Amino acid sequence: MDLKEAIYTRRAVREFTTETVDQRTIRQLIDAAMQAPSAVNEQPWSFSVVRNKAVLAQISREAKAYMLRNPPTGMPSYHLRELVSDPHFDILYRAPVLIVISSVTNNQWAIENCSLAAENLMLAACAAGLGTCWIGFAQTWLGTPDGKATIKLPMNYAPVAPIIVGHPKMAPPPVPRKAPEIRWIDS
Ligand SMILES: Cc1cc2nc3c(=O)[nH]c(=O)nc-3n(C[C@H](O)[C@H](O)[C@H](O)COP(=O)(O)O)c2cc1C
């Protein structure tokens, strides 16, 4: 798959087969992530790879409970409450792998650096026939002391991009894009 095809066919995947993803493949995705640019070439990221099913289930459970106690801004609370109150709703969509890209906290461009690495990882996964989805719902709890301990993250790191990875059950349909706001400044 060439770059253009990966960019245009990558979709958020939320349904996976039960097939696992091996460590070698995950290493290749991390290598692709690390080719991203970073401010002052600091490469301040780290990668927590969760494949343990019990830990994946724990992260979903804890993150949902945390969101009920601390509703995020910008989402209607009734919708959130309904979703995260559902014991059958797995915020990680039963994916076999969660890769959390984190950054040292004393980096001014932590979010930018990790987000660039995240997009590289998602495109590389797409090119390898894998599906991914960035799970913002998991981020806040993963940033708590309990969350960091669960993904073996030192206290001076903060999670930025929790990304699930797995073999897609089906190819999700295209998601329409809005027309771009372009301001040409030519003269
Ligand atoms: C920062 C960020 C957070 C996201 N959080 C979630 C999430 O918690 N759960 C989810 O199902 N999708 C999440 N997504 C996926 C978006 O919903 C998805 O990318 C968007 O609907 C566009 O679809 P596409 O990725 O297939 O183009 C997130 C995406 C981003 C970039």
The ligand as an SDF file (V2000), in Angstrom:
LIG
                    3D

 31 33  0  0  0  0  0  0  0  0999 V2000
   -7.8580   12.8250   19.9750 C   0  0  0  0  0  0  0  0  0  0  0  0
   -8.8370   11.7710   19.5320 C   0  0  0  0  0  0  0  0  0  0  0  0
   -9.6100   11.1160   20.4790 C   0  0  0  0  0  0  0  0  0  0  0  0
  -10.5020   10.1130   20.0830 C   0  0  0  0  0  0  0  0  0  0  0  0
  -11.1840    9.4260   21.0380 N   0  0  0  0  0  0  0  0  0  0  0  0
  -12.0250    8.4250   20.6750 C   0  0  0  0  0  0  0  0  0  0  0  0
  -12.6730    7.6360   21.6740 C   0  0  0  0  0  0  0  0  0  0  0  0
  -12.4820    7.8050   22.8790 O   0  0  0  0  0  0  0  0  0  0  0  0
  -13.5020    6.6450   21.2480 N   0  0  0  0  0  0  0  0  0  0  0  0
  -13.7260    6.3900   19.9170 C   0  0  0  0  0  0  0  0  0  0  0  0
  -14.5010    5.4910   19.6030 O   0  0  0  0  0  0  0  0  0  0  0  0
  -13.0940    7.1180   18.9430 N   0  0  0  0  0  0  0  0  0  0  0  0
  -12.2420    8.1100   19.3020 C   0  0  0  0  0  0  0  0  0  0  0  0
  -11.5590    8.8170   18.3330 N   0  0  0  0  0  0  0  0  0  0  0  0
  -11.7490    8.4860   16.9060 C   0  0  0  0  0  0  0  0  0  0  0  0
  -12.5850    9.5370   16.1620 C   0  0  0  0  0  0  0  0  0  0  0  0
  -13.9230    9.4250   16.5780 O   0  0  0  0  0  0  0  0  0  0  0  0
  -12.4350    9.3110   14.6500 C   0  0  0  0  0  0  0  0  0  0  0  0
  -11.0920    9.4750   14.2890 O   0  0  0  0  0  0  0  0  0  0  0  0
  -13.3120   10.2860   13.8550 C   0  0  0  0  0  0  0  0  0  0  0  0
  -14.6740    9.9810   14.0490 O   0  0  0  0  0  0  0  0  0  0  0  0
  -13.0190   10.2760   12.3520 C   0  0  0  0  0  0  0  0  0  0  0  0
  -13.1450    8.9690   11.8240 O   0  0  0  0  0  0  0  0  0  0  0  0
  -11.9350    8.2870   11.0420 P   0  0  0  0  0  0  0  0  0  0  0  0
  -10.7750    8.1830   12.0070 O   0  0  0  0  0  0  0  0  0  0  0  0
  -12.4480    6.9470   10.6230 O   0  0  0  0  0  0  0  0  0  0  0  0
  -11.5740    9.1450    9.8860 O   0  0  0  0  0  0  0  0  0  0  0  0
  -10.6590    9.8080   18.7020 C   0  0  0  0  0  0  0  0  0  0  0  0
   -9.8600   10.4590   17.7560 C   0  0  0  0  0  0  0  0  0  0  0  0
   -8.9570   11.4200   18.1590 C   0  0  0  0  0  0  0  0  0  0  0  0
   -8.0860   12.0940   17.1190 C   0  0  0  0  0  0  0  0  0  0  0  0
  1  2  1  0
  2  3  1  0
  2 30  2  0
  3  4  2  0
  4  5  1  0
  4 28  1  0
  5  6  2  0
  6  7  1  0
  6 13  1  0
  7  8  2  0
  7  9  1  0
  9 10  1  0
 10 11  2  0
 10 12  1  0
 12 13  2  0
 13 14  1  0
 14 15  1  0
 14 28  1  0
 15 16  1  0
 16 17  1  0
 16 18  1  0
 18 19  1  0
 18 20  1  0
 20 21  1  0
 20 22  1  0
 22 23  1  0
 23 24  1  0
 24 25  2  0
 24 26  1  0
 24 27  1  0
 28 29  2  0
 29 30  1  0
 30 31  1  0
M  END
$$$$
